[in-house]
Structure formats: structure tokens, C-alpha cells
Amino acid sequence: MEPAFHMTETRKGADQRLRRGVLLLPSIFTVANLLCGYYAILATFRGGLVDLDNAAKAIGLAILFDSLDGRVARATRTNTEFGKQFDSLADVISFGIAPAFLAFAWGVRGLLGLDDEGARQVYQLGWLVTFGFVLCGAWRLARFNLHGMSDHTSRYFVGLPTPAAAGMVAATVHFFKSPIDQVSVALLWLWLVATLAVLMASTIRYYSFKNIPWSRPFSSLVVVLIGLLLAVGIVHYSEPVLLLMASSYILSGAALELVRSVRHRWVSRPVTR
């Protein structure tokens, strides 16, 4: 009886270790997300052309790890309240503070070399706008933790997701590379950053891609093929492909809102005889 009992206890111990490993797996991706955000901040502080591009790439990697931690947690049924809060805190760093630092350093800091009062005023405006980006990102994450998706089907997010807003900042920096050193261009950049902040705090709906019918062979095959094409495009033409992906997703929310508004007006229009 003792050997059998010993084998049972050994099996239970192995199962418990495996269970703990599975529980830790989503948190590992969250830590990777946080590490990328932290590295992006450090690279932005260094401020060189390559450093700013590396910061943008790090934010892109953070988006990848952030998408994996939730999917792994759902696939392994290891969703926990701790994991949810940990993920949100990591997102504040990677998709709030890191892109705000990058947006300021790339889009406004170059104006310091200009002996112009207007440049100094735009510089002051820059830190206010980028702080607004951080504030709206934190607001968006807190609202998501309280209310979740826009409906029970999990088809839509309420407001622009913080990874998408951060991705737009990173994709723009990665595409253009050279920091802004003109007042007019800096104002246009700050307008974009402010727009992203407003979209995060808004109630505009954005598609979540969480209801893709993987159980249907045709649908899953199409998604996999599209993913492979995008991956090849990112490897060989990362600058235009990433910028196109980020801007298309952001515009999709406005397009969806416009279609819903037109449909609502059409349905509610009184019928005339």
C-alpha cells in the first residue's frame, strides 16, 4: 500500500506544480508587456534616432504580449482578479506613460532648439497634451475594469483601446523616424495625440475581434491566412504596414459610429403616406 500511496502523492504534487505553472503563464506575458513599456521609457530618455525607433518597436511588442496574456488566460481558464488588475497596471505603463513620453520626445522636444516664442508655447502645450493622453488612458482602463465590454457578446470595446492608441503613436514614430523640428508639424502631431486621448475616453465602439468563429474551418482559415499575410508584410515593410493597420483600426470606430448614426436616423424617421 505504501508504494501506491507514495505514487498518488507524487502525482498530486506534479499536478499541483503543473497547475501553478499554468496559472503563472498569463502573468509571464503581462511581465513581458511591462518590461517592454519600461524599456520604451528608457530608450526615449536616451533620445537618439535609433533609440526612439527602438522605443516604438518596444511598444509594438508590448501590444503583442498584451494580446497574448488575455487569450492564454481564457484558453487555460486561469482568469483571476489579480491577473486583471496586474494587466491594467502594466497597461498604464506600456500604453499610457511610455507612448506619452515617446510622443513628447519625438514630436515636441526638438522645438527647444528654436529661438522662437511660438515654439516655446507649443513645447508647454506638448506636456499638457501628453499628460492628457496618460490621463485618458488610465480613465479608459479603469472604466474597462468596472464595466468590461460594451455588450454581453464581447464584440465591441467602449472607447478606443489603449493598445491601439499607443500603437498609433509608435507606428507614426516608426514610419517617419526623424523627430519633428517645425512648429506647424508639432501642432499637427499634438492634435493627433489629443484626438487619440479623446477617443480613449469616448463611448465610440471599436471591434474587439474576440468573437472570431474559430470552430468554423473556413472562417479560421481565412483569419490565419490574413494573419500570415500581415506577418509577412510587417517583416518586410513594417513602416507602412504598421501605420496602415493602426490608422485603419482607429478610423474604423468613426466609420462604425457614422453607420450606426445613419441607420438610427433612417429607422426612427417617421413614415409619410
C-alpha positions as CSV (number, residue, x, y, z in Angstrom):
1,M,0.0,0.0,0.0
2,E,2.8,2.4,0.8
3,P,4.3,2.5,-2.8
4,A,0.8,3.1,-4.3
5,F,0.2,5.8,-1.7
6,H,3.6,7.4,-2.5
7,M,2.8,7.3,-6.2
8,T,-0.5,9.0,-5.6
9,E,1.1,11.8,-3.6
10,T,3.8,12.2,-6.2
11,R,1.2,12.5,-8.9
12,K,-0.8,15.1,-6.9
13,G,2.4,17.1,-6.3
14,A,3.2,17.1,-10.0
15,D,-0.4,18.1,-10.8
16,Q,-0.2,21.0,-8.4
17,R,3.1,22.2,-9.9
18,L,1.6,22.0,-13.3
19,R,-1.4,23.9,-12.2
20,R,0.7,26.6,-10.6
21,G,2.7,26.8,-13.9
22,V,-0.5,27.3,-15.9
23,L,-1.7,29.9,-13.5
24,L,1.6,31.8,-13.9
25,L,1.6,31.7,-17.7
26,P,-0.6,34.7,-18.3
27,S,1.3,36.7,-15.8
28,I,4.6,36.0,-17.6
29,F,3.2,37.6,-20.7
30,T,2.0,40.6,-18.6
31,V,5.5,40.9,-17.1
32,A,6.9,40.9,-20.7
33,N,4.4,43.6,-21.6
34,L,5.5,45.7,-18.6
35,L,9.2,45.1,-19.4
36,C,8.7,46.4,-23.0
37,G,7.0,49.5,-21.7
38,Y,9.8,50.1,-19.2
39,Y,12.4,49.7,-21.9
40,A,10.5,52.1,-24.2
41,I,10.7,54.8,-21.5
42,L,14.4,54.2,-21.0
43,A,15.1,54.3,-24.8
44,T,13.0,57.5,-25.1
45,F,15.2,59.1,-22.4
46,R,18.3,58.4,-24.4
47,G,16.7,60.3,-27.3
48,G,18.7,59.2,-30.2
49,L,17.2,58.5,-33.6
50,V,17.7,54.7,-33.2
51,D,16.6,54.9,-29.5
52,L,13.3,56.5,-30.4
53,D,12.6,53.9,-33.1
54,N,13.5,51.1,-30.6
55,A,11.1,52.6,-28.1
56,A,8.4,52.5,-30.8
57,K,9.2,48.8,-31.5
58,A,9.1,48.0,-27.8
59,I,5.6,49.4,-27.6
60,G,4.6,47.3,-30.5
61,L,6.0,44.2,-28.8
62,A,4.1,45.2,-25.6
63,I,0.9,45.2,-27.7
64,L,1.7,41.6,-28.8
65,F,2.3,40.4,-25.3
66,D,-0.8,42.2,-24.0
67,S,-3.0,40.4,-26.6
68,L,-1.4,37.1,-25.6
69,D,-1.9,37.3,-21.9
70,G,-5.7,37.6,-22.1
71,R,-6.0,34.9,-24.7
72,V,-3.8,32.5,-22.8
73,A,-5.8,33.2,-19.6
74,R,-9.1,32.4,-21.3
75,A,-7.7,29.4,-23.1
76,T,-6.4,27.9,-19.9
77,R,-9.3,29.1,-17.8
78,T,-7.0,30.9,-15.4
79,N,-8.7,34.3,-15.4
80,T,-8.2,35.9,-11.9
81,E,-9.0,39.2,-10.4
82,F,-5.3,39.6,-9.6
83,G,-4.4,39.0,-13.2
84,K,-6.9,41.5,-14.3
85,Q,-5.6,44.3,-12.1
86,F,-2.0,43.4,-12.8
87,D,-2.6,43.6,-16.5
88,S,-4.2,47.0,-16.2
89,L,-1.3,48.4,-14.1
90,A,1.1,47.1,-16.8
91,D,-1.0,48.7,-19.5
92,V,-0.8,52.1,-17.8
93,I,2.9,51.9,-18.1
94,S,3.2,50.4,-21.6
95,F,0.2,52.1,-23.3
96,G,-0.1,55.3,-21.2
97,I,3.2,56.6,-19.9
98,A,5.6,55.1,-22.5
99,P,3.7,56.4,-25.6
100,A,3.2,59.7,-23.9
101,F,7.0,60.1,-23.3
102,L,7.6,59.0,-26.8
103,A,5.1,61.4,-28.3
104,F,6.6,64.3,-26.3
105,A,10.2,63.4,-27.1
106,W,9.7,62.7,-30.8
107,G,7.1,65.4,-31.5
108,V,7.9,68.4,-29.2
109,R,11.4,68.2,-27.7
110,G,13.0,69.2,-31.0
111,L,11.4,72.6,-30.7
112,L,13.7,73.6,-27.8
113,G,16.5,74.4,-30.3
114,L,14.3,77.0,-32.0
115,D,14.7,80.6,-30.8
116,D,11.0,81.3,-31.1
117,E,8.3,82.2,-28.6
118,G,5.7,80.2,-30.6
119,A,8.0,77.1,-30.3
120,R,8.2,77.6,-26.5
121,Q,4.5,77.8,-26.2
122,V,4.0,74.7,-28.3
123,Y,6.5,72.9,-26.1
124,Q,4.5,73.9,-23.0
125,L,1.3,72.7,-24.7
126,G,3.1,69.4,-25.5
127,W,3.4,68.3,-21.9
128,L,-0.2,69.2,-21.2
129,V,-1.5,67.2,-24.2
130,T,0.7,64.2,-23.5
131,F,-0.4,64.2,-19.8
132,G,-4.0,64.2,-21.1
133,F,-3.1,61.1,-23.1
134,V,-1.9,59.4,-19.9
135,L,-5.0,60.5,-18.0
136,C,-7.5,59.4,-20.6
137,G,-5.6,56.0,-20.9
138,A,-5.9,55.4,-17.2
139,W,-9.5,56.5,-17.3
140,R,-10.2,54.1,-20.2
141,L,-8.6,51.2,-18.3
142,A,-10.4,51.9,-15.1
143,R,-13.7,52.0,-16.9
144,F,-13.0,48.7,-18.7
145,N,-12.2,47.1,-15.3
146,L,-15.6,48.2,-14.0
147,H,-17.8,47.7,-17.0
148,G,-16.0,45.5,-19.4
149,M,-17.1,45.3,-23.0
150,S,-19.9,47.3,-24.5
151,D,-22.3,44.3,-24.5
152,H,-22.5,40.7,-23.4
153,T,-21.3,39.3,-26.7
154,S,-17.8,41.0,-26.2
155,R,-17.9,42.2,-29.8
156,Y,-17.0,45.8,-29.1
157,F,-14.9,47.9,-26.8
158,V,-16.2,51.1,-25.4
159,G,-13.8,53.8,-26.5
160,L,-10.5,53.3,-28.3
161,P,-8.4,50.6,-26.6
162,T,-5.2,51.9,-25.0
163,P,-3.0,49.5,-27.0
164,A,-4.5,50.9,-30.3
165,A,-3.8,54.5,-29.2
166,A,-0.3,53.6,-28.2
167,G,0.2,51.6,-31.4
168,M,-0.8,54.7,-33.5
169,V,1.9,56.8,-31.7
170,A,4.5,54.0,-32.1
171,A,3.6,53.3,-35.7
172,T,3.9,57.0,-36.6
173,V,7.3,57.3,-35.0
174,H,8.5,54.1,-36.6
175,F,7.3,55.3,-40.0
176,F,8.8,58.8,-40.1
177,K,11.8,58.2,-37.9
178,S,13.2,61.8,-37.7
179,P,11.9,63.8,-34.8
180,I,9.7,66.9,-35.5
181,D,11.5,70.2,-35.5
182,Q,8.8,72.5,-37.0
183,V,6.1,74.3,-35.1
184,S,3.3,73.7,-37.6
185,V,4.1,70.0,-37.8
186,A,4.4,69.7,-34.0
187,L,0.9,71.3,-33.6
188,L,-0.5,68.7,-36.1
189,W,1.1,66.0,-34.1
190,L,-0.3,67.3,-30.8
191,W,-3.7,67.4,-32.4
192,L,-3.4,63.7,-33.3
193,V,-2.3,62.8,-29.8
194,A,-5.2,64.8,-28.3
195,T,-7.6,63.1,-30.7
196,L,-6.3,59.7,-29.5
197,A,-6.8,60.7,-25.9
198,V,-10.4,61.9,-26.6
199,L,-11.2,58.6,-28.4
200,M,-10.0,56.6,-25.5
201,A,-12.3,58.4,-23.1
202,S,-15.2,58.4,-25.6
203,T,-18.0,55.9,-25.9
204,I,-17.3,55.2,-29.5
205,R,-17.4,51.4,-30.1
206,Y,-14.4,49.5,-31.6
207,Y,-14.5,46.0,-32.8
208,S,-12.7,43.6,-30.4
209,F,-12.0,40.6,-32.7
210,K,-12.9,38.4,-29.7
211,N,-15.8,36.6,-31.4
212,I,-14.0,35.2,-34.4
213,P,-15.6,31.8,-35.1
214,W,-12.5,29.6,-34.8
215,S,-14.7,26.5,-34.7
216,R,-15.7,27.1,-38.3
217,P,-12.9,25.7,-40.6
218,F,-13.4,28.3,-43.4
219,S,-13.6,31.3,-41.1
220,S,-10.5,30.2,-39.1
221,L,-8.6,29.5,-42.3
222,V,-9.3,33.0,-43.7
223,V,-8.2,34.6,-40.4
224,V,-5.0,32.5,-40.4
225,L,-4.2,33.5,-44.0
226,I,-4.8,37.2,-43.3
227,G,-2.6,36.9,-40.2
228,L,0.2,35.3,-42.3
229,L,0.0,38.0,-45.0
230,L,0.1,40.7,-42.3
231,A,3.1,39.0,-40.6
232,V,5.0,38.8,-43.9
233,G,4.1,42.5,-44.6
234,I,5.3,43.6,-41.2
235,V,8.6,41.7,-41.6
236,H,9.4,43.2,-45.0
237,Y,7.5,46.5,-44.9
238,S,7.0,47.2,-41.2
239,E,6.8,51.0,-41.5
240,P,3.9,51.4,-44.0
241,V,2.1,48.2,-42.9
242,L,2.0,49.1,-39.2
243,L,1.0,52.6,-39.8
244,L,-1.8,51.5,-42.2
245,M,-3.0,48.9,-39.6
246,A,-3.1,51.4,-36.7
247,S,-4.8,54.2,-38.6
248,S,-7.3,51.8,-40.2
249,Y,-8.4,50.5,-36.9
250,I,-8.8,54.0,-35.4
251,L,-10.8,55.2,-38.4
252,S,-13.0,52.0,-38.2
253,G,-14.5,53.3,-34.9
254,A,-15.6,56.5,-36.5
255,A,-16.9,54.7,-39.6
256,L,-18.9,52.3,-37.4
257,E,-20.3,55.2,-35.4
258,L,-21.3,57.0,-38.6
259,V,-23.1,53.9,-40.0
260,R,-24.9,53.4,-36.7
261,S,-26.0,57.0,-36.5
262,V,-27.3,57.0,-40.1
263,R,-29.1,53.7,-39.5
264,H,-30.7,55.0,-36.4
265,R,-31.9,58.2,-38.1
266,W,-33.3,56.1,-41.0
267,V,-35.2,53.7,-38.7
268,S,-36.5,56.5,-36.5
269,R,-37.6,58.6,-39.4
270,P,-41.5,59.0,-39.4
271,V,-43.2,57.2,-42.2
272,T,-45.2,59.5,-44.5
273,R,-48.2,58.4,-46.5
